[in-house]
Amino acid sequence: MKNILWRHGRSQDKQYKGRECFVSQSYRDRECDRLTGTVNGKFFKKMVDAILGEEDAQGCLLILDVDRMQEINDRFGHDTGDRVLKTVAVMLRESFRSCDGIGRLEEDEFALWIAGLSAENVGGIRRRIAYLNDRLMHMEEDLPVVTLSAGVAVGETGEDFMGVYRRAKEVLSRVKERGRCGCEIYEKHR
């Protein structure tokens, strides 16, 4: 299965320096999350590690958690929960660039890699997450109200996925502690 990460044209980030897009890689069935059509967690991590191993690599990792997913599954059933996850994946694809990579790390946790985005330019991420949350809360489909919590961290050459992931998870935890449905960006203390 090739090009499972979509080819919808989205906003064009001027920071992207012509590197090979996450989506231009070849994917096999075992690298795909069958439910959402995104790459699976293992392959996503491998791809981000490969990107961070390149010279002058820079990008932004978003960890997105579907809020109260267990409640949705318990109250409405797993079929509805699966529809929610598929809808979230579609909305993520529609809201970000075609060269950004989206993966499903766990049951209710997605990850997004935005290549070329520096710490100085991550402010727009909050607006996109707010926009996504507004769309999810006002879906016309017969689905329960859904929101996302997001943690964001910038990664650079020489780092690895787990280091950037830990920083993004740290700020994601703060969003959840404050009541969910939001986004926080990790800032290095100088």
Biotite code that builds the C-alpha atoms (Angstrom):
import biotite.structure as struc

atoms = struc.array([
    struc.Atom([0.000, 0.000, 0.000], chain_id="A", res_id=1, res_name="MET", atom_name="CA", element="C"),
    struc.Atom([1.697, 3.194, -1.131], chain_id="A", res_id=2, res_name="LYS", atom_name="CA", element="C"),
    struc.Atom([1.154, 6.787, -0.129], chain_id="A", res_id=3, res_name="ASN", atom_name="CA", element="C"),
    struc.Atom([-1.059, 6.019, 2.819], chain_id="A", res_id=4, res_name="ILE", atom_name="CA", element="C"),
    struc.Atom([-0.320, 9.394, 4.352], chain_id="A", res_id=5, res_name="LEU", atom_name="CA", element="C"),
    struc.Atom([-2.401, 11.362, 1.788], chain_id="A", res_id=6, res_name="TRP", atom_name="CA", element="C"),
    struc.Atom([-1.758, 13.949, -0.813], chain_id="A", res_id=7, res_name="ARG", atom_name="CA", element="C"),
    struc.Atom([-4.184, 16.729, 0.089], chain_id="A", res_id=8, res_name="HIS", atom_name="CA", element="C"),
    struc.Atom([-2.592, 20.122, -0.464], chain_id="A", res_id=9, res_name="GLY", atom_name="CA", element="C"),
    struc.Atom([-2.515, 22.102, 2.760], chain_id="A", res_id=10, res_name="ARG", atom_name="CA", element="C"),
    struc.Atom([-0.717, 25.142, 4.043], chain_id="A", res_id=11, res_name="SER", atom_name="CA", element="C"),
    struc.Atom([2.773, 25.464, 2.698], chain_id="A", res_id=12, res_name="GLN", atom_name="CA", element="C"),
    struc.Atom([5.385, 26.089, 5.367], chain_id="A", res_id=13, res_name="ASP", atom_name="CA", element="C"),
    struc.Atom([8.218, 28.197, 4.026], chain_id="A", res_id=14, res_name="LYS", atom_name="CA", element="C"),
    struc.Atom([10.637, 26.435, 6.397], chain_id="A", res_id=15, res_name="GLN", atom_name="CA", element="C"),
    struc.Atom([10.360, 23.157, 4.467], chain_id="A", res_id=16, res_name="TYR", atom_name="CA", element="C"),
    struc.Atom([13.660, 22.929, 2.598], chain_id="A", res_id=17, res_name="LYS", atom_name="CA", element="C"),
    struc.Atom([12.756, 20.487, -0.146], chain_id="A", res_id=18, res_name="GLY", atom_name="CA", element="C"),
    struc.Atom([13.608, 17.419, 1.883], chain_id="A", res_id=19, res_name="ARG", atom_name="CA", element="C"),
    struc.Atom([11.875, 14.249, 0.856], chain_id="A", res_id=20, res_name="GLU", atom_name="CA", element="C"),
    struc.Atom([8.370, 14.323, 2.219], chain_id="A", res_id=21, res_name="CYS", atom_name="CA", element="C"),
    struc.Atom([7.293, 11.886, 4.885], chain_id="A", res_id=22, res_name="PHE", atom_name="CA", element="C"),
    struc.Atom([4.519, 10.829, 2.500], chain_id="A", res_id=23, res_name="VAL", atom_name="CA", element="C"),
    struc.Atom([6.761, 10.023, -0.449], chain_id="A", res_id=24, res_name="SER", atom_name="CA", element="C"),
    struc.Atom([8.123, 6.953, 1.275], chain_id="A", res_id=25, res_name="GLN", atom_name="CA", element="C"),
    struc.Atom([6.882, 3.513, 0.238], chain_id="A", res_id=26, res_name="SER", atom_name="CA", element="C"),
    struc.Atom([4.716, 1.759, 2.782], chain_id="A", res_id=27, res_name="TYR", atom_name="CA", element="C"),
    struc.Atom([3.807, -1.854, 3.211], chain_id="A", res_id=28, res_name="ARG", atom_name="CA", element="C"),
    struc.Atom([0.656, -3.208, 4.823], chain_id="A", res_id=29, res_name="ASP", atom_name="CA", element="C"),
    struc.Atom([2.500, -4.017, 8.035], chain_id="A", res_id=30, res_name="ARG", atom_name="CA", element="C"),
    struc.Atom([3.478, -0.333, 8.359], chain_id="A", res_id=31, res_name="GLU", atom_name="CA", element="C"),
    struc.Atom([-0.126, 0.861, 8.128], chain_id="A", res_id=32, res_name="CYS", atom_name="CA", element="C"),
    struc.Atom([-2.680, 1.225, 10.889], chain_id="A", res_id=33, res_name="ASP", atom_name="CA", element="C"),
    struc.Atom([-5.609, -0.549, 9.249], chain_id="A", res_id=34, res_name="ARG", atom_name="CA", element="C"),
    struc.Atom([-8.295, 1.334, 11.146], chain_id="A", res_id=35, res_name="LEU", atom_name="CA", element="C"),
    struc.Atom([-7.191, 4.909, 10.449], chain_id="A", res_id=36, res_name="THR", atom_name="CA", element="C"),
    struc.Atom([-5.057, 4.609, 7.322], chain_id="A", res_id=37, res_name="GLY", atom_name="CA", element="C"),
    struc.Atom([-2.140, 6.343, 9.039], chain_id="A", res_id=38, res_name="THR", atom_name="CA", element="C"),
    struc.Atom([1.239, 4.728, 9.574], chain_id="A", res_id=39, res_name="VAL", atom_name="CA", element="C"),
    struc.Atom([1.553, 2.600, 12.684], chain_id="A", res_id=40, res_name="ASN", atom_name="CA", element="C"),
    struc.Atom([3.503, 3.735, 15.712], chain_id="A", res_id=41, res_name="GLY", atom_name="CA", element="C"),
    struc.Atom([6.571, 1.580, 15.116], chain_id="A", res_id=42, res_name="LYS", atom_name="CA", element="C"),
    struc.Atom([7.025, 2.829, 11.570], chain_id="A", res_id=43, res_name="PHE", atom_name="CA", element="C"),
    struc.Atom([6.269, 6.454, 12.535], chain_id="A", res_id=44, res_name="PHE", atom_name="CA", element="C"),
    struc.Atom([9.014, 6.375, 15.182], chain_id="A", res_id=45, res_name="LYS", atom_name="CA", element="C"),
    struc.Atom([11.448, 4.840, 12.694], chain_id="A", res_id=46, res_name="LYS", atom_name="CA", element="C"),
    struc.Atom([10.696, 7.556, 10.118], chain_id="A", res_id=47, res_name="MET", atom_name="CA", element="C"),
    struc.Atom([11.144, 10.418, 12.610], chain_id="A", res_id=48, res_name="VAL", atom_name="CA", element="C"),
    struc.Atom([14.422, 8.903, 13.825], chain_id="A", res_id=49, res_name="ASP", atom_name="CA", element="C"),
    struc.Atom([15.612, 8.706, 10.206], chain_id="A", res_id=50, res_name="ALA", atom_name="CA", element="C"),
    struc.Atom([14.667, 12.338, 9.571], chain_id="A", res_id=51, res_name="ILE", atom_name="CA", element="C"),
    struc.Atom([16.412, 13.513, 12.757], chain_id="A", res_id=52, res_name="LEU", atom_name="CA", element="C"),
    struc.Atom([19.510, 11.626, 11.619], chain_id="A", res_id=53, res_name="GLY", atom_name="CA", element="C"),
    struc.Atom([19.827, 13.872, 8.555], chain_id="A", res_id=54, res_name="GLU", atom_name="CA", element="C"),
    struc.Atom([22.057, 16.925, 8.465], chain_id="A", res_id=55, res_name="GLU", atom_name="CA", element="C"),
    struc.Atom([20.291, 20.198, 9.384], chain_id="A", res_id=56, res_name="ASP", atom_name="CA", element="C"),
    struc.Atom([17.062, 18.377, 10.213], chain_id="A", res_id=57, res_name="ALA", atom_name="CA", element="C"),
    struc.Atom([14.428, 20.282, 12.092], chain_id="A", res_id=58, res_name="GLN", atom_name="CA", element="C"),
    struc.Atom([10.767, 19.707, 12.724], chain_id="A", res_id=59, res_name="GLY", atom_name="CA", element="C"),
    struc.Atom([7.949, 19.660, 15.164], chain_id="A", res_id=60, res_name="CYS", atom_name="CA", element="C"),
    struc.Atom([6.357, 16.628, 16.841], chain_id="A", res_id=61, res_name="LEU", atom_name="CA", element="C"),
    struc.Atom([2.742, 16.836, 17.952], chain_id="A", res_id=62, res_name="LEU", atom_name="CA", element="C"),
    struc.Atom([1.324, 14.187, 20.249], chain_id="A", res_id=63, res_name="ILE", atom_name="CA", element="C"),
    struc.Atom([-2.466, 14.275, 20.005], chain_id="A", res_id=64, res_name="LEU", atom_name="CA", element="C"),
    struc.Atom([-4.678, 12.458, 22.454], chain_id="A", res_id=65, res_name="ASP", atom_name="CA", element="C"),
    struc.Atom([-8.386, 11.874, 21.771], chain_id="A", res_id=66, res_name="VAL", atom_name="CA", element="C"),
    struc.Atom([-9.932, 13.054, 25.021], chain_id="A", res_id=67, res_name="ASP", atom_name="CA", element="C"),
    struc.Atom([-12.061, 10.598, 26.998], chain_id="A", res_id=68, res_name="ARG", atom_name="CA", element="C"),
    struc.Atom([-11.773, 7.831, 24.412], chain_id="A", res_id=69, res_name="MET", atom_name="CA", element="C"),
    struc.Atom([-12.355, 5.115, 27.008], chain_id="A", res_id=70, res_name="GLN", atom_name="CA", element="C"),
    struc.Atom([-15.604, 6.851, 28.032], chain_id="A", res_id=71, res_name="GLU", atom_name="CA", element="C"),
    struc.Atom([-16.710, 6.970, 24.400], chain_id="A", res_id=72, res_name="ILE", atom_name="CA", element="C"),
    struc.Atom([-16.003, 3.250, 23.964], chain_id="A", res_id=73, res_name="ASN", atom_name="CA", element="C"),
    struc.Atom([-17.788, 2.367, 27.212], chain_id="A", res_id=74, res_name="ASP", atom_name="CA", element="C"),
    struc.Atom([-20.822, 4.542, 26.610], chain_id="A", res_id=75, res_name="ARG", atom_name="CA", element="C"),
    struc.Atom([-21.332, 4.262, 22.841], chain_id="A", res_id=76, res_name="PHE", atom_name="CA", element="C"),
    struc.Atom([-19.479, 1.044, 21.953], chain_id="A", res_id=77, res_name="GLY", atom_name="CA", element="C"),
    struc.Atom([-16.263, 0.226, 20.152], chain_id="A", res_id=78, res_name="HIS", atom_name="CA", element="C"),
    struc.Atom([-17.810, 0.627, 16.695], chain_id="A", res_id=79, res_name="ASP", atom_name="CA", element="C"),
    struc.Atom([-18.569, 4.276, 17.498], chain_id="A", res_id=80, res_name="THR", atom_name="CA", element="C"),
    struc.Atom([-15.100, 4.640, 19.026], chain_id="A", res_id=81, res_name="GLY", atom_name="CA", element="C"),
    struc.Atom([-13.585, 3.321, 15.791], chain_id="A", res_id=82, res_name="ASP", atom_name="CA", element="C"),
    struc.Atom([-15.632, 5.835, 13.779], chain_id="A", res_id=83, res_name="ARG", atom_name="CA", element="C"),
    struc.Atom([-14.344, 8.614, 16.045], chain_id="A", res_id=84, res_name="VAL", atom_name="CA", element="C"),
    struc.Atom([-10.720, 7.546, 15.461], chain_id="A", res_id=85, res_name="LEU", atom_name="CA", element="C"),
    struc.Atom([-11.267, 7.397, 11.684], chain_id="A", res_id=86, res_name="LYS", atom_name="CA", element="C"),
    struc.Atom([-12.854, 10.864, 11.745], chain_id="A", res_id=87, res_name="THR", atom_name="CA", element="C"),
    struc.Atom([-9.952, 12.302, 13.738], chain_id="A", res_id=88, res_name="VAL", atom_name="CA", element="C"),
    struc.Atom([-7.468, 10.811, 11.239], chain_id="A", res_id=89, res_name="ALA", atom_name="CA", element="C"),
    struc.Atom([-9.370, 12.337, 8.308], chain_id="A", res_id=90, res_name="VAL", atom_name="CA", element="C"),
    struc.Atom([-9.503, 15.749, 9.978], chain_id="A", res_id=91, res_name="MET", atom_name="CA", element="C"),
    struc.Atom([-5.780, 15.627, 10.728], chain_id="A", res_id=92, res_name="LEU", atom_name="CA", element="C"),
    struc.Atom([-5.081, 14.854, 7.075], chain_id="A", res_id=93, res_name="ARG", atom_name="CA", element="C"),
    struc.Atom([-7.278, 17.756, 6.000], chain_id="A", res_id=94, res_name="GLU", atom_name="CA", element="C"),
    struc.Atom([-5.692, 20.215, 8.418], chain_id="A", res_id=95, res_name="SER", atom_name="CA", element="C"),
    struc.Atom([-1.984, 19.741, 7.751], chain_id="A", res_id=96, res_name="PHE", atom_name="CA", element="C"),
    struc.Atom([0.376, 19.739, 4.763], chain_id="A", res_id=97, res_name="ARG", atom_name="CA", element="C"),
    struc.Atom([0.634, 16.815, 2.415], chain_id="A", res_id=98, res_name="SER", atom_name="CA", element="C"),
    struc.Atom([4.297, 16.317, 3.387], chain_id="A", res_id=99, res_name="CYS", atom_name="CA", element="C"),
    struc.Atom([3.559, 16.086, 7.132], chain_id="A", res_id=100, res_name="ASP", atom_name="CA", element="C"),
    struc.Atom([3.476, 12.580, 8.551], chain_id="A", res_id=101, res_name="GLY", atom_name="CA", element="C"),
    struc.Atom([0.670, 11.247, 10.709], chain_id="A", res_id=102, res_name="ILE", atom_name="CA", element="C"),
    struc.Atom([0.840, 8.063, 12.720], chain_id="A", res_id=103, res_name="GLY", atom_name="CA", element="C"),
    struc.Atom([-1.246, 6.299, 15.309], chain_id="A", res_id=104, res_name="ARG", atom_name="CA", element="C"),
    struc.Atom([0.954, 5.501, 18.289], chain_id="A", res_id=105, res_name="LEU", atom_name="CA", element="C"),
    struc.Atom([-1.599, 3.940, 20.628], chain_id="A", res_id=106, res_name="GLU", atom_name="CA", element="C"),
    struc.Atom([-5.342, 3.329, 20.829], chain_id="A", res_id=107, res_name="GLU", atom_name="CA", element="C"),
    struc.Atom([-6.271, 7.002, 21.220], chain_id="A", res_id=108, res_name="ASP", atom_name="CA", element="C"),
    struc.Atom([-2.936, 8.701, 20.558], chain_id="A", res_id=109, res_name="GLU", atom_name="CA", element="C"),
    struc.Atom([-1.864, 10.122, 17.231], chain_id="A", res_id=110, res_name="PHE", atom_name="CA", element="C"),
    struc.Atom([1.445, 11.741, 16.337], chain_id="A", res_id=111, res_name="ALA", atom_name="CA", element="C"),
    struc.Atom([2.185, 14.306, 13.679], chain_id="A", res_id=112, res_name="LEU", atom_name="CA", element="C"),
    struc.Atom([5.613, 15.258, 12.340], chain_id="A", res_id=113, res_name="TRP", atom_name="CA", element="C"),
    struc.Atom([5.864, 18.675, 10.674], chain_id="A", res_id=114, res_name="ILE", atom_name="CA", element="C"),
    struc.Atom([9.158, 18.903, 8.818], chain_id="A", res_id=115, res_name="ALA", atom_name="CA", element="C"),
    struc.Atom([11.119, 22.144, 8.802], chain_id="A", res_id=116, res_name="GLY", atom_name="CA", element="C"),
    struc.Atom([9.141, 23.908, 11.513], chain_id="A", res_id=117, res_name="LEU", atom_name="CA", element="C"),
    struc.Atom([11.387, 25.756, 13.959], chain_id="A", res_id=118, res_name="SER", atom_name="CA", element="C"),
    struc.Atom([10.697, 26.829, 17.547], chain_id="A", res_id=119, res_name="ALA", atom_name="CA", element="C"),
    struc.Atom([10.120, 30.401, 16.363], chain_id="A", res_id=120, res_name="GLU", atom_name="CA", element="C"),
    struc.Atom([7.318, 29.298, 14.048], chain_id="A", res_id=121, res_name="ASN", atom_name="CA", element="C"),
    struc.Atom([5.207, 26.864, 16.078], chain_id="A", res_id=122, res_name="VAL", atom_name="CA", element="C"),
    struc.Atom([2.658, 29.431, 17.281], chain_id="A", res_id=123, res_name="GLY", atom_name="CA", element="C"),
    struc.Atom([0.200, 28.574, 14.505], chain_id="A", res_id=124, res_name="GLY", atom_name="CA", element="C"),
    struc.Atom([-0.086, 25.030, 15.837], chain_id="A", res_id=125, res_name="ILE", atom_name="CA", element="C"),
    struc.Atom([-2.313, 26.222, 18.705], chain_id="A", res_id=126, res_name="ARG", atom_name="CA", element="C"),
    struc.Atom([-4.705, 27.814, 16.231], chain_id="A", res_id=127, res_name="ARG", atom_name="CA", element="C"),
    struc.Atom([-4.874, 24.633, 14.166], chain_id="A", res_id=128, res_name="ARG", atom_name="CA", element="C"),
    struc.Atom([-5.614, 22.508, 17.208], chain_id="A", res_id=129, res_name="ILE", atom_name="CA", element="C"),
    struc.Atom([-8.292, 24.996, 18.323], chain_id="A", res_id=130, res_name="ALA", atom_name="CA", element="C"),
    struc.Atom([-9.783, 24.847, 14.815], chain_id="A", res_id=131, res_name="TYR", atom_name="CA", element="C"),
    struc.Atom([-9.723, 21.031, 14.861], chain_id="A", res_id=132, res_name="LEU", atom_name="CA", element="C"),
    struc.Atom([-11.390, 20.969, 18.265], chain_id="A", res_id=133, res_name="ASN", atom_name="CA", element="C"),
    struc.Atom([-14.098, 23.322, 17.044], chain_id="A", res_id=134, res_name="ASP", atom_name="CA", element="C"),
    struc.Atom([-14.771, 21.077, 14.032], chain_id="A", res_id=135, res_name="ARG", atom_name="CA", element="C"),
    struc.Atom([-14.810, 17.944, 16.193], chain_id="A", res_id=136, res_name="LEU", atom_name="CA", element="C"),
    struc.Atom([-17.223, 19.473, 18.697], chain_id="A", res_id=137, res_name="MET", atom_name="CA", element="C"),
    struc.Atom([-19.600, 20.523, 15.922], chain_id="A", res_id=138, res_name="HIS", atom_name="CA", element="C"),
    struc.Atom([-19.618, 17.482, 13.671], chain_id="A", res_id=139, res_name="MET", atom_name="CA", element="C"),
    struc.Atom([-22.841, 16.903, 11.822], chain_id="A", res_id=140, res_name="GLU", atom_name="CA", element="C"),
    struc.Atom([-22.370, 13.154, 11.872], chain_id="A", res_id=141, res_name="GLU", atom_name="CA", element="C"),
    struc.Atom([-24.043, 10.995, 14.455], chain_id="A", res_id=142, res_name="ASP", atom_name="CA", element="C"),
    struc.Atom([-20.959, 10.876, 16.682], chain_id="A", res_id=143, res_name="LEU", atom_name="CA", element="C"),
    struc.Atom([-20.357, 11.945, 20.284], chain_id="A", res_id=144, res_name="PRO", atom_name="CA", element="C"),
    struc.Atom([-18.612, 15.237, 21.001], chain_id="A", res_id=145, res_name="VAL", atom_name="CA", element="C"),
    struc.Atom([-14.873, 14.739, 20.713], chain_id="A", res_id=146, res_name="VAL", atom_name="CA", element="C"),
    struc.Atom([-11.892, 16.941, 21.556], chain_id="A", res_id=147, res_name="THR", atom_name="CA", element="C"),
    struc.Atom([-8.128, 16.664, 21.265], chain_id="A", res_id=148, res_name="LEU", atom_name="CA", element="C"),
    struc.Atom([-5.353, 17.475, 23.699], chain_id="A", res_id=149, res_name="SER", atom_name="CA", element="C"),
    struc.Atom([-1.979, 18.173, 22.122], chain_id="A", res_id=150, res_name="ALA", atom_name="CA", element="C"),
    struc.Atom([1.611, 18.467, 23.268], chain_id="A", res_id=151, res_name="GLY", atom_name="CA", element="C"),
    struc.Atom([4.200, 19.929, 20.898], chain_id="A", res_id=152, res_name="VAL", atom_name="CA", element="C"),
    struc.Atom([8.006, 19.805, 20.888], chain_id="A", res_id=153, res_name="ALA", atom_name="CA", element="C"),
    struc.Atom([10.625, 20.791, 18.315], chain_id="A", res_id=154, res_name="VAL", atom_name="CA", element="C"),
    struc.Atom([13.293, 18.285, 17.310], chain_id="A", res_id=155, res_name="GLY", atom_name="CA", element="C"),
    struc.Atom([16.638, 18.836, 15.602], chain_id="A", res_id=156, res_name="GLU", atom_name="CA", element="C"),
    struc.Atom([19.480, 16.870, 14.078], chain_id="A", res_id=157, res_name="THR", atom_name="CA", element="C"),
    struc.Atom([21.159, 14.575, 16.589], chain_id="A", res_id=158, res_name="GLY", atom_name="CA", element="C"),
    struc.Atom([18.051, 13.973, 18.688], chain_id="A", res_id=159, res_name="GLU", atom_name="CA", element="C"),
    struc.Atom([15.911, 10.879, 18.564], chain_id="A", res_id=160, res_name="ASP", atom_name="CA", element="C"),
    struc.Atom([12.173, 10.294, 18.530], chain_id="A", res_id=161, res_name="PHE", atom_name="CA", element="C"),
    struc.Atom([11.980, 9.310, 22.212], chain_id="A", res_id=162, res_name="MET", atom_name="CA", element="C"),
    struc.Atom([13.684, 12.490, 23.422], chain_id="A", res_id=163, res_name="GLY", atom_name="CA", element="C"),
    struc.Atom([11.327, 14.733, 21.456], chain_id="A", res_id=164, res_name="VAL", atom_name="CA", element="C"),
    struc.Atom([8.359, 12.509, 22.383], chain_id="A", res_id=165, res_name="TYR", atom_name="CA", element="C"),
    struc.Atom([9.087, 12.842, 26.119], chain_id="A", res_id=166, res_name="ARG", atom_name="CA", element="C"),
    struc.Atom([9.051, 16.649, 25.864], chain_id="A", res_id=167, res_name="ARG", atom_name="CA", element="C"),
    struc.Atom([5.793, 16.622, 23.901], chain_id="A", res_id=168, res_name="ALA", atom_name="CA", element="C"),
    struc.Atom([4.219, 14.192, 26.408], chain_id="A", res_id=169, res_name="LYS", atom_name="CA", element="C"),
    struc.Atom([5.324, 16.412, 29.293], chain_id="A", res_id=170, res_name="GLU", atom_name="CA", element="C"),
    struc.Atom([3.336, 19.372, 27.993], chain_id="A", res_id=171, res_name="VAL", atom_name="CA", element="C"),
    struc.Atom([0.455, 17.117, 26.888], chain_id="A", res_id=172, res_name="LEU", atom_name="CA", element="C"),
    struc.Atom([0.131, 16.026, 30.512], chain_id="A", res_id=173, res_name="SER", atom_name="CA", element="C"),
    struc.Atom([-0.244, 19.671, 31.538], chain_id="A", res_id=174, res_name="ARG", atom_name="CA", element="C"),
    struc.Atom([-3.048, 20.176, 29.018], chain_id="A", res_id=175, res_name="VAL", atom_name="CA", element="C"),
    struc.Atom([-4.869, 17.153, 30.432], chain_id="A", res_id=176, res_name="LYS", atom_name="CA", element="C"),
    struc.Atom([-4.378, 18.350, 34.014], chain_id="A", res_id=177, res_name="GLU", atom_name="CA", element="C"),
    struc.Atom([-5.964, 21.684, 33.078], chain_id="A", res_id=178, res_name="ARG", atom_name="CA", element="C"),
    struc.Atom([-9.088, 20.007, 31.721], chain_id="A", res_id=179, res_name="GLY", atom_name="CA", element="C"),
    struc.Atom([-8.124, 18.771, 28.235], chain_id="A", res_id=180, res_name="ARG", atom_name="CA", element="C"),
    struc.Atom([-9.160, 20.244, 24.859], chain_id="A", res_id=181, res_name="CYS", atom_name="CA", element="C"),
    struc.Atom([-6.098, 22.363, 24.202], chain_id="A", res_id=182, res_name="GLY", atom_name="CA", element="C"),
    struc.Atom([-2.497, 22.572, 23.119], chain_id="A", res_id=183, res_name="CYS", atom_name="CA", element="C"),
    struc.Atom([0.758, 23.434, 24.819], chain_id="A", res_id=184, res_name="GLU", atom_name="CA", element="C"),
    struc.Atom([4.160, 23.898, 23.226], chain_id="A", res_id=185, res_name="ILE", atom_name="CA", element="C"),
    struc.Atom([7.321, 22.786, 25.020], chain_id="A", res_id=186, res_name="TYR", atom_name="CA", element="C"),
    struc.Atom([9.711, 25.665, 25.515], chain_id="A", res_id=187, res_name="GLU", atom_name="CA", element="C"),
    struc.Atom([13.338, 25.115, 26.392], chain_id="A", res_id=188, res_name="LYS", atom_name="CA", element="C"),
    struc.Atom([14.447, 26.991, 29.458], chain_id="A", res_id=189, res_name="HIS", atom_name="CA", element="C"),
    struc.Atom([17.536, 28.957, 28.582], chain_id="A", res_id=190, res_name="ARG", atom_name="CA", element="C"),
])
